[in-house]
């Protein structure tokens, strides 16, 4: 059995380290570390971390509310997540996905994650009703379930999930704060993020909660980071975060991030979970990578047309698949950056009346830092897209000059045709 050092959330630096682990339902070995620190200003630590390798489950929560209510909310959230994922109905959904990882089974897993987060939300509201002094308490919540060869994420609040790859560090989640929410909706905002940027969505904070879900395909060498705003708020830039996360063991990265947060003033509780994806020990005929149909759609997209399958997959190291419902507006700002989209399937109506479908390209100018004015496009049907952030695209291109030349050549041609 792997040996792990005891882990508890205390007002001093604490860290949990695990050796290589085999998880249920997951095709890769992993190694992980988790670390938390009260910082130099706060009197108590309202962050809570959950590491359940026996469930292939990891979670992080940052409590909100005075008189110790924040830490109570965070604890309720992670406890509820564990109980819900442990339940027989959840196990059945995950088992069904691993047995047959098709699109509908994947949607069932994402729906399960939303229900789990909503159960945590309901539990916190119920606890607030029972104890009047705890009314109004809430928490951020990010958790990941590893299954087959993918990572499934649920997110509410302004803690974050990142995917660190050899070629790029991808911010997977968008902060549910006022400034970020207004930008995603296409509403006018200041040119720079204001110092005060209040949360507009979190677990237990209001009568209802919005839960973002997404998944990523994993490969050996990938690294997952979950962290509270006490960590990411202390990082000066995405390039700095990439440097912190690029090398060292999970323990080194977790400890280094918290040490940096202290050096930047330790203004908030700071917590991180780092998960390394090691060798794959399960080989499957139905690998959960992009389907042949999706690869065909991507290969016909103006950004990737005529490129080899290997080059297409290299470019997609910066991409995250997302799904939108009919009537949803498609934002041009996500996860603190401009974004472009490659349409896998579905239908999108542009503001000028043009309708695009599979292989379409939305907001290509975002990839060179330009912002298109006007209304946002709207999904006319349930639509799957690959979302690519500007900074992640640039990082992939910096890593591979030949790939960069091919991508920018196609991007320039497409933008010229649009302008004509």
N, C-alpha and C positions, 0 to 999 in steps of 0.2 A: 504493500500500500504506500502511496506517496506520503511523504512527511511534510506537514504544514505547520508553520509557526502560528500560535494563537493570534486571533485578530479581534479587537474590540474597538469601538468608537470612543476615543478618550480625548481629553483636551491637550494631548501631546501627539507627536507624530507616531502613527502606528501603521504597520504594513503586514500584509499576508502574502506569502510566496508559496507557489505550488510547483512541483516538478511536472514533467510531462504527464498528461492525463488523457485517457480515452473516455469520451463522453457517450452517453446513450444517444442513438439515432444520428450520430454525426460521423462523417467520413474521415475527419482529420484528427490527429493528436493536437493537443493545445498545451500551452504553458501560460499561466496568468499570474498577475500580482494586483493587489488592491491596497491603496494607501489613503489616509485621511489625516487632516491637521486642523486644529481649531484656529490657527493663525495667531496674529499678534494683537488683535483688537477685540474680537468677540469673547464673551465670557463663557460661552458654551458652544458645543458643536452640534448643529442641527442637520448635518449631513448624515445620511445612512447609506450603507453599501450592502449589497447582497451578492454573494458568490455561491452558487449551487451547482457545482460541476455534475452532481448526480442527476440534475435535471437539464443540464446544458443551458443554464439560465444565469444571467448576470444583470444586476440592476443598481441604479444609483438615484438618490433622491435628496433634494435640498429643501428643507422645511422652511415654511413661512409662517410667522405669527409670534407674538410675544408671550411671556410667562411660560416658556418651555413648550408652548403649543406647537411650534414649528417642528421640533424634534419628535413630538408625538405623532404629528401628521406624517412625517417621513417614515417613521417606524411602522405605522399602520399601512402605509403604501407598500413598502417592501414585503411586509408580512403577508399582505393580501395577494400580492403578485405570486409569491411562492405557493400559497395555498391553492390559488386558482390554477396555476400551471401543473401542480401536483394532482389535480382532480382527474378522475377517470374520463370525463368527457374531453378534457384538454389532451390527455394522453392518446385518446382514440383519434383525434384530429391530426396530431403530430405523427402518429404511427401510419395513418392513411396517406399522409403527404410523402413520407419516406418510402412507402411501398410503391407509390405512383405519383411522382412529383410533377404532375401536369398543372396547367394554368388554374383550373377550378380548385384543385387541392391547395394550391398556393394561396388563392383568395380566401379559402377557409382558414388557413393559418393566420393570415393578416386580420381577418374578422375576429378570430379568437383573441389575438393580442389587443384589439380594441375593446373587447368585452372584459378582458382582464384589467385593463387600465380603468375602465368605467366602474368595475367592481371596487377597485381601490378608492375611486372618487366617492362612491356611495358609502363606503365604510367610514371615510373621514367625515362626511356630512352627518352620518348617524352618530359618530362619536362627539361631534360638536353639539348636536342637539341634547345629548345626555349630560354634557358638562358645559354650562353656560360660559365659563371663563375661556373655553377653547373654541367658541364659535368664531368663524372667520379664519381658522387655521387652514393651511394648505401646504402643498409641496410640488416641486417639479418632479418629474419621473421619466427616466429613460431606462428601458430594459431591452435585452437582446436574448433571443432563443436561437441556438444553433441546431440545424437539422439538415440531414443529407449533406449537401455541400454548400449550403447557404446560411446567411445570418439574417434573421428577421428582427426588426426593430420597432418599438413603440416609443412615442415621444410626446410629452406635454410640458411646457415651461421653457426655461432658458438654460438648463443643463444641456450638454451636447454629446453627440456621437460622431466619431470620425472613423474613416477607414484609411489606414496608412499603408501605402503600397510602395514598392521600390521606385516607381516613377512619379508618384504624386501622393499628396495627403488630401483626402476628400472630406469636406464637412457635409455630413449626411443630413443633419437636422437643421431646421430654422428656428431661431428664438421666437417664442410666442410673447414678444414684447411690443409695445405700441409702435415704435418707429419701424421695426421690421415688418409688422403686420400691415401698416399703412403702405409701405413700399411694395409689398407683394400684391396688394390690391390695386396698385397703380395710382394711389392718392398722392397729392403733393406732400413732400416732406423736406426738411432742411437738407442741405448738401451733405452735412456730416451728422453722424449719430450723436444725439444729445447725451450729456452726462447722465441725466435722469431719463430712464427708459423703462417705465413701469411694466410689469407683467400684465397681460390681458387674458391669459389662459393658463391654468395650472390645475392640478388634481385637488379637489376639495375647495377651490377658491370661490366658485360661484355655483349657481344651480345646475348648470350643465358644463360639460368639458368637451373640447375638441381634441382628438387623439390622432396624431399623424402616424402612419405606419409605412414601412418600406422594407425592401430586402436587397441584398447584394450577393452575387456569386463570389465565392472565395477561392483562393489559390494558396499554395504553399508560399510562405513569405509575407502574407498579409498580416496586418496588425490592427486590432480594434481598440479604440480608446473611448471610454465613457468618462465624462468629467463634469464637475459642477462649475458655476461661473467664477468661483474663487480661483480656478485653474485657468480657464480660457480667457478670463478677463485680465489676467496678468501677463498674457502673451502679447508681444508688440505687433506681430504680423503672422500670416500663415507660413511664411518662409521660416520664421523663428520656430513655430510649432513643428514644422517638418524636421528641422535640425534636432530638436529635442527628442523626437520620436523615431528618427531614422536608425539609430544604432543603440546597442546595449540590450540587456535582458529586460523583460517586463518589470522586474524589480527596479532596475536602474532608471528606466523611463518614469515609472510612477514616483519614485523618490526624487528624481531630478525636477519633475514638474512642480512638486510641492515645495521643494527647496527654492525654486525660482519664485514661486508665489510669495514665500516669506521674504525673499530679498527685495521684492517689489512692494513691501510694506505689510504683507500679511493681513490685508484689510477685511478678509472674509474667510469663512471656513473653506477649505480646499480639499477636494477628494478626486481620486482617479482610479479606474479599473483598466488594466492593460491586458489584452488577450492576444497571444501569438498563435498563428495558424502554422502548424508544423507539417510533417509528412502526411500524405494521404495513405491510409492503410486499407481502405475499402475501394475497390474498383467496380464501377457499375457500367452496364451497357447503356443505361439511360441517364448519362451524365446530365446534371442540371444546368449546364451552360446554355448559351443562347440556342434556340431551336433553329433548324435549317430555314424555317419560314421567316423567323426574325432576322437571321443573317442575310437572307435574300432582300428583305426590306431595307436593312441598313446599307447593304452594298449598292442599292439603287439610289440612296440618298445623295444629293449633290455634294455633301461634304466628304463622302467616302466612295463615290462612284469610281469603279475601275481599280480599286485597291485590292490587294490580296487578302484572303481571310485572316491571315496573321496580322497584317497591318490594321485591318478593321478592329480586331480584338485589342491590339495595342492602343489604338485611339480610344477605345471604350474603357480603358483603365480609369479614365476620368468621369465615366458616366454612371448614373444611377437610374434604374427603371422606376417610373412612377405611373400611377393610373388615376385618371380623372373621370368624373361622372358627367352625364349630359347636363348642360347648363352651367358647369363650372367654368370660371374664367381661369386662364392659364397665365401665371405671373411671369414677369420678366426679371424680377429680383427675388432670389431665394437663397437662404443660408448666407446672408451678408454679401452677396455678389450678383452681378448680372449673369443670366443663364441663357443657353440656347437649348432647343429640343429637336430630337430626331423622332419622327412618328413611326411607331411600329405597326399599329393598327388602330382603326377608329376614324373619326371625322372631326375636323376642326374648322370653324368658321372664322375667317379673318375680318377685321373691322371694315375693309373695303368691299366686302361681299364675296370675296374669293373663298372657295371651300377646298381644303387640302386633306389628303388621306395618307395611307401607308407610303413611306419613303419621303414624306414631306420634311421640310426644315423650317423651324420657327426661330425668330430672333437671331439669325446668323451674325448680325452686326455686334451682338453681345460679346462674341469671342474675340473681338479686337477692341473692346472697351467702349463701343458706341451705343447710345441709348436711342431706341426708336420712340418717338412721341405718339400719342394717341391712345385710343381704347385698347383693351386687352382682347386677344382672341378668345373664343368660347368653344368648348367641346360640344359638338352636336350629337355625339354618341359616346358610350363608354370608350375611352381612348387610352392606349398605353404609349408612353413616350420614354425615350432616354434623355435625361436631363444632364447637361454638362455646364458646370460653372466656369466662368472666364479664367479664374486663377488656376483651377485644376487643369484646364486645357493648356494653358501656358506652361505649366509645370511638366506635363507629359511631353510637350514639344521641346522644352529645354533638355530633356533627357535623351531624345532621339532626333538628331538633326535631319536625317533622311525622312523620317515620318513627318517631321515639322514642315519640311519643304513641300511634301505632297499635300498635306492638309491645308496649308496657307495658300497654295496655288489654287486648289479647288474652291476655297473660301473666297479668294479674290475674284475668281471667275463668276461665282454665283452672285456676289454682291454687285459686280459690274452689270450683269444681266438684269438684276432687280432694278438697278438705278436707270438702266436704259428703257 
